[in-house]
Amino acid sequence: MSLKGFHIVFVTFSTLLALGIGAWCIWVDLVEGVPMYRIGAISSFAAAAVLIIYGVWFYRKMKRLRIIT
């Protein structure tokens, strides 16, 4: 696997991890009622959104440079 391919896989797994942590924070907030977990959920979902935007940008750039077919 090339470094660029690994980069795309790493960004994908990081996005899934951020979404999972956000879902877990929402669940803990609903069960325990601690508002700090709500802040963690919002932060995790924001990080996931940024990672998705970055992943799309990186993929398009590699496609434009004809590095990824």
Backbone hydrogen bonds in HBPLUS format (Angstrom, degrees):
<---DONOR---> <-ACCEPTOR-->    atom                        ^
c    i                          cat <-CA-CA->   ^        H-A-AA   ^      H-
h    n   atom  resd res      DA  || num        DHA   H-A  angle D-A-AA Bond
n    s   type  num  typ     dist DA aas  dist angle  dist       angle   num
A0006-PHE N   A0002-SER O   2.90 MM   4  6.18 159.8  1.94 149.6 155.3     1
A0007-HIS N   A0003-LEU O   2.92 MM   4  6.08 147.0  2.03 138.4 147.6     2
A0008-ILE N   A0004-LYS O   3.09 MM   4  6.41 155.3  2.15 146.0 150.9     3
A0009-VAL N   A0005-GLY O   3.03 MM   4  6.31 161.5  2.07 150.4 155.5     4
A0010-PHE N   A0006-PHE O   2.79 MM   4  5.96 158.6  1.84 151.1 157.4     5
A0011-VAL N   A0007-HIS O   2.95 MM   4  6.15 158.5  1.99 149.0 154.2     6
A0012-THR N   A0008-ILE O   2.99 MM   4  6.17 154.3  2.06 144.2 151.6     7
A0013-PHE N   A0009-VAL O   2.93 MM   4  6.21 165.8  1.95 154.8 157.7     8
A0014-SER N   A0010-PHE O   2.90 MM   4  6.03 153.0  1.97 144.6 152.8     9
A0015-THR N   A0011-VAL O   2.95 MM   4  6.10 149.7  2.04 143.0 150.7    10
A0016-LEU N   A0012-THR O   3.00 MM   4  6.33 161.3  2.04 151.1 155.9    11
A0017-LEU N   A0013-PHE O   2.88 MM   4  6.06 154.5  1.95 145.3 152.6    12
A0018-ALA N   A0014-SER O   2.95 MM   4  6.15 157.6  2.00 144.7 150.4    13
A0019-LEU N   A0015-THR O   2.95 MM   4  6.23 158.2  2.00 151.1 157.1    14
A0020-GLY N   A0016-LEU O   2.90 MM   4  6.09 154.8  1.96 146.0 153.3    15
A0021-ILE N   A0017-LEU O   2.89 MM   4  6.12 160.0  1.93 152.9 157.8    16
A0022-GLY N   A0018-ALA O   2.95 MM   4  6.10 153.4  2.03 142.8 150.5    17
A0023-ALA N   A0019-LEU O   2.95 MM   4  6.20 156.0  2.01 146.6 152.6    18
A0024-TRP N   A0020-GLY O   2.91 MM   4  6.13 157.4  1.96 146.7 153.4    19
A0025-CYS N   A0021-ILE O   2.87 MM   4  6.07 155.6  1.93 147.2 153.6    20
A0026-ILE N   A0022-GLY O   3.04 MM   4  6.31 152.5  2.12 144.8 151.8    21
A0027-TRP N   A0023-ALA O   3.00 MM   4  6.26 159.5  2.04 148.7 154.3    22
A0028-VAL N   A0024-TRP O   2.92 MM   4  6.20 162.7  1.95 154.7 158.7    23
A0029-ASP N   A0025-CYS O   2.93 MM   4  6.06 154.8  2.00 143.2 150.6    24
A0030-LEU N   A0026-ILE O   2.94 MM   4  6.20 153.4  2.01 149.3 156.1    25
A0031-VAL N   A0027-TRP O   2.97 MM   4  6.20 153.4  2.05 148.5 155.9    26
A0032-GLU N   A0028-VAL O   2.74 MM   4  5.66 167.5  1.75 153.8 157.8    27
A0033-GLY N   A0029-ASP O   2.76 MM   4  4.72 133.7  1.98 116.4 130.7    28
A0037-TYR N   A0034-VAL O   3.25 MM   3  6.07 150.6  2.35 121.4 126.7    29
A0038-ARG N   A0035-PRO O   3.05 MM   3  5.18 133.3  2.27 100.1 112.8    30
A0040-GLY N   A0036-MET O   3.09 MM   4  6.44 151.7  2.17 141.8 150.0    31
A0041-ALA N   A0037-TYR O   2.85 MM   4  6.09 147.9  1.95 142.4 151.0    32
A0042-ILE N   A0038-ARG O   2.98 MM   4  6.23 161.5  2.02 147.9 152.3    33
A0043-SER N   A0039-ILE O   2.94 MM   4  6.13 160.9  1.98 147.6 153.3    34
A0044-SER N   A0040-GLY O   2.89 MM   4  6.03 155.7  1.94 144.3 151.2    35
A0045-PHE N   A0041-ALA O   2.93 MM   4  6.12 163.2  1.95 153.0 157.1    36
A0046-ALA N   A0042-ILE O   2.93 MM   4  6.08 150.5  2.02 144.3 152.9    37
A0047-ALA N   A0043-SER O   2.89 MM   4  6.11 155.1  1.95 146.3 153.1    38
A0048-ALA N   A0044-SER O   2.91 MM   4  6.15 152.5  1.98 144.9 152.6    39
A0049-ALA N   A0045-PHE O   2.97 MM   4  6.19 153.4  2.05 142.0 148.7    40
A0050-VAL N   A0046-ALA O   2.99 MM   4  6.27 158.4  2.04 148.7 154.3    41
A0051-LEU N   A0047-ALA O   2.89 MM   4  6.11 156.7  1.95 147.8 154.6    42
A0052-ILE N   A0048-ALA O   2.92 MM   4  6.15 151.0  2.00 147.2 154.7    43
A0053-ILE N   A0049-ALA O   3.02 MM   4  6.27 164.4  2.05 149.9 153.7    44
A0054-TYR N   A0050-VAL O   2.86 MM   4  6.07 161.0  1.90 150.3 156.1    45
A0055-GLY N   A0051-LEU O   2.82 MM   4  5.91 156.9  1.87 144.6 151.2    46
A0056-VAL N   A0052-ILE O   3.00 MM   4  6.21 161.6  2.04 152.7 156.5    47
A0057-TRP N   A0053-ILE O   2.98 MM   4  6.14 160.4  2.02 146.8 152.8    48
A0058-PHE N   A0054-TYR O   2.82 MM   4  6.00 163.1  1.85 154.1 158.3    49
A0059-TYR N   A0055-GLY O   2.96 MM   4  6.09 163.8  1.98 146.9 151.5    50
A0060-ARG N   A0056-VAL O   2.96 MM   4  6.10 165.0  1.98 151.2 155.3    51
A0061-LYS N   A0057-TRP O   2.96 MM   4  6.12 154.7  2.02 146.6 154.1    52
A0062-MET N   A0058-PHE O   2.95 MM   4  6.19 161.5  1.98 152.5 157.0    53
A0063-LYS N   A0059-TYR O   2.89 MM   4  6.09 151.2  1.98 145.6 154.3    54
A0064-ARG N   A0060-ARG O   2.80 MM   4  5.97 153.5  1.87 146.1 153.5    55
A0065-LEU N   A0061-LYS O   2.96 MM   4  6.17 150.2  2.05 146.1 153.8    56
A0067-ILE N   A0062-MET O   2.84 MM   5  5.17 161.3  1.87 161.8 160.6    57
A0068-ILE N   A0062-MET O   3.41 MM   6  5.55 158.6  2.46 111.1 113.2    58
A0066-ARG N   A0063-LYS O   3.06 MM   3  4.82 149.5  2.16  95.1 104.1    59
